[in-house]
Amino acid sequence: MTIPTLIVSKNRACQLRLLLESLYFNATGVFQPHVVWKSTTPEFEIGYEKVAAEFPQAIFTRETYLLVDFYHFLKKHQAGHFALFMDDCIFFKPLRVSPEELISKMDKDTWCLSLRLGNNTTENTEKPIASISEDGDFIKYKFKEYSPYDNYGFCFSWDGVVYKTQDVLDLFDDNDFTKTTNQWAILPQKIENFTQNNRDKISKNLICCPKQSHVVSMNYNTTHSAGDNYHPVDQLNLRYVNGQIIDFNSINFEDIGGTHAYRGFSMRQQEI
């Protein structure tokens, strides 16, 4: 088995490729990517055609209406577990466990298993993890002892987290997320906001995470109105469709201290 993994991507085929490459090298055999993608120009669509051809193991679906696509994915995998990634994530640290071993870390009291967190992710938190149990390279802590806006209290993320599907469906209860307190935001952020505001309805009290994080989101650009664009998506896409890729080995992942970072990269000509 592998863990069904929803990856949402808009106009960022070049970064999506980097994520898929990192998953296949650093989490080999753990995740089954299901990419829901959206392009706003024919050029961006060419980028997705290219990355889909490179990674035939992944399942690619054009976005119709993201809320419908999201619930369709959840209900399709209702009986088990699923993972979420955004296309700007990178699985930078190798994880050598089977899917079964990973899921076994999530007992009846565990809400999720977050690969974006660890003892090292001390940015945007008021206090370190207070571990209550340890299992090999993984620890558990009581996430409600932290603010909902604290890294360690933020309990629904799209950046490298595994959930039990039925737990999420029960919490969301077919909500359309039109009454969140951040209606200007994109859907994933609205869903995060909903969960922050309804955290007390989660009966489970624990989050499991590795001692050192494995996933980081790289702040290279944004596809919505708020945020920085150090590497505009149209420029990256043009270079990608012309045969260049982000070189994973050019990125310095030393001393990752948070869930998001900016680390420079080089691009190299893709081998044919």
N, C-alpha and C positions, 0 to 999 in steps of 0.2 A: 504494500500500500504506500501511497504518498499522501501528503496533506493538500487538499484542494486550496489553491492560493489565488485570491482575486488581486489583480494588479490593475489599477486605474491609470490611464495615460492619455494626455492631451498634448499633441504637437511636440512630443519629446521622444521620438523614436531613438535618437542617439543616446539619450540617458537611459531609456528603457533597455537598450541593448547592453549597456554597462551593468544594469541590475541583473538581467538574465544571465550574463556571463558570470557575474559574481555568485549567483545562486548555484549555477551548475558546477563551479569550481570549489566553492567554499561551503556549500550545503548539499553536496551531491546526493541525489536520491531521496531527499527529504520532502521537497515541495513540487506540486504539479501546477505550474502557472496557467491561469486563465486570464488573459489580457483583454480588458474592455477598453478600446481605444477610440479616440475622436481626433479628427483632423479638420482644420478650418480652411485649408487650401489644397489644391492638387499636389503641390510640392510636399506638404507634410504627409499626404496619403502615400506618396511614393516611398517616403521613409518607413512607414509601417509595413508596406509590402516587402521592403528589403529586410527588415528585422524578422518578419514572419517567415521569410524564406530561409534565413540563417538559423532559426530556432524552431524547426518543425515539431519538436516535442511539446512546445507550448501551444495552448489553444487561444486563438485570436478571434475576437468578436467585436464588430463595430458597435459603438455605443448608440443606443436608440434614445432612451430616456433613462438617465443614470439611476434614478430611484427604482424604477422598474427592473433594470438590469441587476441592481444590487439585491433586491428581494428575491428575484428569480434565482440568483446564485445561492443565496442562503437556503431557500426552500429546496433546492436541488440537493443540497448537502446537509439536510436537516438532521439526519441520523448520526452525524459524526462531528468532526471538528473542521475548522477552516482557518486560513491565515490571510492577513491583509498586508499589502505593500503598496506604496505610491511609487511612481516611476523615477523619483529622484533619490530613492533609497539605494544604498550599496551594502551588500553583505560582505563586510571587509575582513572579518575574523573567521577562520575555518571552524565549522561545527561538525564533528565526526560522531554523530549518533544516528540511529535509525528513526524513522517517523514514529514507530511504536514506542521507542524509548523516550522520545520527546513528549509525546502525549501522556505517557505514564507519569510524568511529573505533575500533571494536573489532576489532583484528587478532588474529592467532593466539596472541598472548601475553597478551591482555587478558581478564581474568576477568569484569569487568562495567564498566558506565558508570554512575556515580553522580551524579545531579543534586542530591543533598542535600549534597555536599561541594564545597569550593573552597578557595582560599587564605584566605578569610575565616573558615572554620569552625574557629577555633583553640581553642574551648572543648573540654574533655575530650580534649586531646591533649598529649603531652609535647614534641613538636617539630613545626615546620611541614612542609609538603609539600616533599620533595626531588624536584623534577620531573626526569625523565630525557629527556622529549621534549615538544614543543609543536606543536600543530596548530591554528592560528587561536586561537579562544577556549578551547581544550581542552588539558589537560596529562595526562601519565601519570606514575605513580610506582610503586615497589615496595612493595606493601602489607604484605608479610611482614617488612619492616624496622621495623614498628610492632607494639605489643602487640595481641593479638586484641581487647582491650577498649578500645583507643584508637580515637578517631573514624576515623583514617585506616587502622587495621588491621582494623576491624570490616567483614567482607567479605560479609555477607549481611544486607541490610536490606530492609524492606518499604516504605520511605519514598522512592519516586522513583528507582528503580534499574532499569536494563535489563540483562538477562542473555541469554546464548545458552542456549536451552532444553536442548539435549542435555548441555551441561556440568553443569547443575543436576541433571538426571535421573541422570547418571552418579555424581555425588557422593552424592545421596540414596539411590539404589539401592533404592527402595521402602521405605525406613525408615519406621517408624510413630512415631518420636520419643518413645517411652515410656521411654527410658533416658537422657534428658538429665539434667543436674545441676540443673534448675530445674522439677521436676515440678509445682510449685504454679502455674506460669505458664500463660498462654493459648498456643494452638498457634503463632502466629507467633513468640512469644518462645522457645518450645521449639526451633523450627527454626533461629532465629538462634543459640541456644546450641549446637545440634548442629554448626553450621557453624564456630563459634568453636573448638570442641573437635576438629574434624577439618580444620582449615585447611591442615595440612601435606599433606593428600591432594589438594589443588588443584594441578594441575601448572602452571597459568598464574600468572604472578607480578605482573601489572600491574592497576591500577585506573585507568580514565580518568575524569576529572571536568572540569567547566568551571573556568575561573580564578576565577569567582565563582559561588557556589551559586544554584540556581534554585528549590529546594524546601525548605520548612521545615515541621516538625510543630508545631502549636500546642497547647500544654498547657492547653486549656480545661477538660477533664474526663477521666474515664476510665469504661470500661464493665466494668472488673474490680475486684477488691477492693483492690488497691494503687494509690495515686495520689491526686492532688488533684482536687477537683470545684469549680472556681471558677464554672462555669456548668453546673449539673446537666442531664443529657441530657433529663429529662422536661420541664423548664421551656423549654429551647430548642425541643424538639419541639412543645410546646403553642403557642408563639409562631409557629412555622413553619406549622403546619396552620391557624392563624388568619390567615395572610397576611403574616407578617413574615419577612424574610430578613436574614442577616448581610451588612452592606454592606462589600464588599471594599475600597472606596475609603476606608473609615474606619480601616483598619488601617495603622499605621506600620511599614513594612518596612525602614526605614533601619538600617544598621549591624547586620545580622544576623550574629552571631558564632558560631553553632552550628547543629546540626541540629534542635534543639528550642528553642522560645521561648514566652514568653507576651507577647502584645501585645493591648491592649484593642481592642474593636470596638463599633460601634453597629449597631442593627438598624433597618431601614426598611421601610415598607409596600411590598409587592410590587406592581409595576404589572401591570395586567390587560390 
